Amino acid sequence: MTGNPTLTVFTGPSLRPADLTRLQALAAERKRTLDLRPPVRRHDLLALIGADSPRKIVMLDGEFGQSLAVSVTEVRALLYAGQPLSGASSMGALRAVECRTIGMTGSGWVYTQYLNGSIDSDGDVALLYDPEDYTPVTVPLVNVRWLLAERVREGALSLAEASSALDVAQDLNFRDRRHSVLLKQWKRALPGSAVAAVEADFGAERLDGWDRKRLDALEAVQAALSS
């Protein structure tokens, strides 16, 4: 692929409006066109086969229950047509693992967790979000897993405490797992020292900092704009 191909990104709750503004500025700086699209759904990839302008595609978010999900068959058709496709963060990470042997590439912590089998449920990336601006309303389990793993790595939580905290989070349906509800349940179930290790992360100014889906999404788009 020659020149500066258009970068098409299927995104949604993985990126905030402010993130998109910064990425558009980065694209302009790199003299690239950033084509932002809503979460991918069935047939969206097929519509890109044979598109006039050369492009790269990054799949981040996708529809699960709202409409038919993008299929492996579509991914295969796109790749076999010579169209580069990468995935990260959410639906993109899932499909990248499933389609890695036919040429789809993946990146990020979430992708790696599915690739090595540490996570095997599609439900771990599920969340509710505001349909107007895609702002997350609930917390996906992948973010909880990453936060707890970081606190264990730092020595702030023991493995046993992290395991108990994860059990509490898993007991909450993804539709109910709001930040406030999760913290309340942790306060009921965990020792005070364990709660103290994570409570500051629930301040409004720190929530995006442990949104692993968001961090993976940013890294994937930034890398694609640099290549």
C-alpha positions as CSV (number, residue, x, y, z in Angstrom):
1,M,0.0,0.0,0.0
2,T,1.5,3.3,-1.1
3,G,1.1,6.9,-0.1
4,N,-0.8,7.9,3.0
5,P,-3.8,5.5,3.1
6,T,-7.0,6.5,4.8
7,L,-7.3,5.0,8.3
8,T,-10.8,3.7,9.0
9,V,-11.5,3.1,12.7
10,F,-14.6,1.4,14.0
11,T,-15.0,2.8,17.5
12,G,-17.5,3.6,20.2
13,P,-17.3,3.3,24.0
14,S,-13.6,2.5,23.8
15,L,-12.7,6.1,23.0
16,R,-14.0,9.4,24.5
17,P,-14.9,12.4,22.4
18,A,-11.8,14.2,23.6
19,D,-9.7,11.2,22.5
20,L,-11.2,11.4,19.0
21,T,-10.4,15.1,18.8
22,R,-6.7,14.5,19.7
23,L,-6.5,11.6,17.3
24,Q,-7.9,13.8,14.5
25,A,-5.2,16.4,15.3
26,L,-2.6,13.7,15.2
27,A,-3.9,12.4,11.8
28,A,-3.7,16.0,10.4
29,E,-0.2,16.3,11.7
30,R,0.8,13.1,9.9
31,K,-1.1,14.1,6.8
32,R,-3.5,11.2,7.1
33,T,-7.3,11.0,6.8
34,L,-9.0,9.5,9.8
35,D,-12.3,8.0,8.9
36,L,-14.2,7.4,12.2
37,R,-17.1,5.0,12.1
38,P,-19.5,3.7,14.8
39,P,-19.2,0.2,16.3
40,V,-18.9,-2.4,13.5
41,R,-21.8,-4.6,12.7
42,R,-22.7,-7.3,10.2
43,H,-21.9,-6.4,6.6
44,D,-19.9,-3.2,7.4
45,L,-16.6,-4.8,6.4
46,L,-18.0,-6.1,3.2
47,A,-19.0,-2.6,2.2
48,L,-15.3,-1.6,2.3
49,I,-14.1,-4.2,-0.2
50,G,-13.2,-2.5,-3.4
51,A,-13.3,1.0,-1.9
52,D,-11.7,3.5,-4.2
53,S,-9.1,5.0,-1.8
54,P,-6.4,2.8,-0.3
55,R,-7.1,2.4,3.4
56,K,-6.1,0.6,6.6
57,I,-8.8,-0.6,9.0
58,V,-8.7,-0.7,12.8
59,M,-11.6,-2.5,14.5
60,L,-12.1,-1.5,18.1
61,D,-15.8,-1.7,19.0
62,G,-18.6,-3.7,17.6
63,E,-22.2,-4.6,18.1
64,F,-23.0,-7.7,20.2
65,G,-26.6,-7.8,21.1
66,Q,-28.0,-4.7,19.5
67,S,-27.6,-6.1,16.0
68,L,-25.8,-8.9,14.3
69,A,-22.1,-9.0,15.1
70,V,-19.4,-8.8,12.4
71,S,-18.6,-12.4,11.4
72,V,-15.4,-14.3,10.8
73,T,-16.6,-14.9,7.2
74,E,-16.6,-11.1,6.6
75,V,-13.2,-10.7,8.1
76,R,-11.9,-13.5,5.8
77,A,-13.5,-11.9,2.7
78,L,-11.9,-8.5,3.5
79,L,-8.4,-10.0,4.1
80,Y,-8.6,-12.1,1.0
81,A,-9.4,-9.0,-1.0
82,G,-6.0,-7.6,0.2
83,Q,-7.4,-5.2,2.7
84,P,-5.2,-4.8,5.9
85,L,-7.2,-5.2,9.1
86,S,-6.1,-5.0,12.7
87,G,-8.0,-5.2,16.0
88,A,-7.8,-4.2,19.6
89,S,-9.7,-3.3,22.8
90,S,-13.1,-5.0,22.4
91,M,-14.7,-6.7,19.5
92,G,-11.5,-6.0,17.6
93,A,-9.5,-8.0,20.0
94,L,-11.9,-10.9,19.9
95,R,-11.9,-11.1,16.1
96,A,-8.2,-10.6,15.9
97,V,-7.6,-13.7,18.0
98,E,-10.1,-15.7,16.0
99,C,-8.7,-14.6,12.7
100,R,-5.0,-14.3,13.4
101,T,-4.2,-17.4,11.2
102,I,-5.8,-15.7,8.1
103,G,-4.0,-12.4,8.4
104,M,-5.8,-10.2,10.9
105,T,-3.4,-8.6,13.4
106,G,-4.1,-7.7,17.0
107,S,-2.5,-5.6,19.7
108,G,-2.9,-4.5,23.3
109,W,-3.4,-6.0,26.8
110,V,-6.9,-7.2,26.1
111,Y,-5.9,-9.0,22.9
112,T,-3.0,-10.7,24.7
113,Q,-5.2,-11.9,27.5
114,Y,-7.6,-13.6,25.0
115,L,-4.7,-14.9,22.9
116,N,-3.0,-16.7,25.8
117,G,-6.2,-18.0,27.3
118,S,-6.2,-15.9,30.5
119,I,-9.6,-14.7,29.5
120,D,-12.0,-16.8,27.4
121,S,-15.4,-15.2,27.8
122,D,-16.6,-12.6,25.3
123,G,-18.7,-11.2,28.1
124,D,-15.5,-9.8,29.7
125,V,-15.6,-6.8,27.3
126,A,-19.3,-6.2,27.6
127,L,-20.6,-2.9,29.0
128,L,-23.5,-0.5,28.8
129,Y,-22.9,2.9,27.2
130,D,-24.7,6.1,26.3
131,P,-25.9,5.7,22.7
132,E,-25.5,9.5,22.1
133,D,-21.8,9.8,22.7
134,Y,-20.7,6.3,23.6
135,T,-19.7,7.3,27.1
136,P,-19.4,4.0,29.2
137,V,-22.1,3.6,31.8
138,T,-20.8,0.3,33.4
139,V,-17.4,-1.3,33.9
140,P,-16.3,-4.2,31.7
141,L,-14.5,-7.0,33.5
142,V,-11.4,-6.6,31.4
143,N,-10.9,-3.2,33.1
144,V,-11.4,-4.7,36.5
145,R,-8.9,-7.5,35.8
146,W,-6.3,-5.0,34.7
147,L,-6.7,-2.7,37.7
148,L,-6.4,-5.6,40.1
149,A,-3.4,-7.0,38.3
150,E,-1.7,-3.7,38.5
151,R,-2.4,-3.4,42.2
152,V,-1.0,-6.9,42.8
153,R,2.1,-6.0,40.7
154,E,2.6,-2.9,42.9
155,G,2.2,-4.9,46.1
156,A,-0.9,-3.0,47.2
157,L,-3.1,-6.1,46.9
158,S,-2.4,-9.8,47.6
159,L,-3.3,-12.4,45.1
160,A,-6.0,-13.6,47.4
161,E,-7.5,-10.2,47.8
162,A,-7.5,-9.6,44.1
163,S,-9.2,-12.9,43.5
164,S,-11.9,-12.1,46.0
165,A,-12.4,-8.7,44.4
166,L,-12.7,-10.3,40.9
167,D,-15.3,-12.7,42.2
168,V,-17.4,-9.8,43.5
169,A,-17.1,-8.1,40.1
170,Q,-18.0,-11.2,38.2
171,D,-21.1,-11.7,40.4
172,L,-22.5,-8.4,39.0
173,N,-24.2,-8.5,35.6
174,F,-22.4,-6.2,33.2
175,R,-25.6,-4.1,33.0
176,D,-25.4,-3.4,36.7
177,R,-21.6,-3.1,37.2
178,R,-21.4,0.7,37.6
179,H,-18.4,2.2,39.3
180,S,-20.4,3.2,42.3
181,V,-22.0,-0.2,42.6
182,L,-18.7,-2.1,42.3
183,L,-17.0,0.0,44.9
184,K,-20.0,-0.4,47.3
185,Q,-19.9,-4.2,46.9
186,W,-16.1,-4.3,47.4
187,K,-16.5,-2.3,50.6
188,R,-19.0,-4.9,51.8
189,A,-16.9,-7.9,50.9
190,L,-13.2,-6.9,51.2
191,P,-10.9,-6.0,54.1
192,G,-10.5,-2.3,54.6
193,S,-6.8,-2.4,53.5
194,A,-7.9,-3.9,50.1
195,V,-10.5,-1.3,49.6
196,A,-8.0,1.4,50.4
197,A,-5.7,0.1,47.7
198,V,-8.3,0.8,44.9
199,E,-10.7,3.4,46.3
200,A,-8.8,6.3,44.9
201,D,-9.1,4.8,41.4
202,F,-12.8,5.4,41.6
203,G,-12.4,9.2,41.6
204,A,-13.9,10.8,38.5
205,E,-10.6,12.1,37.4
206,R,-8.9,8.7,37.5
207,L,-11.5,6.4,35.9
208,D,-10.1,6.8,32.3
209,G,-6.7,5.9,33.6
210,W,-7.6,2.3,34.3
211,D,-9.9,1.8,31.3
212,R,-7.8,-0.8,29.7
213,K,-10.0,-0.9,26.6
214,R,-9.5,2.8,26.1
215,L,-5.7,2.5,26.6
216,D,-5.5,-0.3,24.1
217,A,-7.6,1.6,21.6
218,L,-5.5,4.7,21.8
219,E,-2.3,2.7,21.4
220,A,-3.7,0.9,18.3
221,V,-4.9,4.0,16.5
222,Q,-1.7,5.9,17.3
223,A,0.4,3.0,16.0
224,A,-1.7,2.8,12.8
225,L,-1.3,6.5,12.2
226,S,2.4,6.1,12.6
227,S,2.8,3.3,10.1
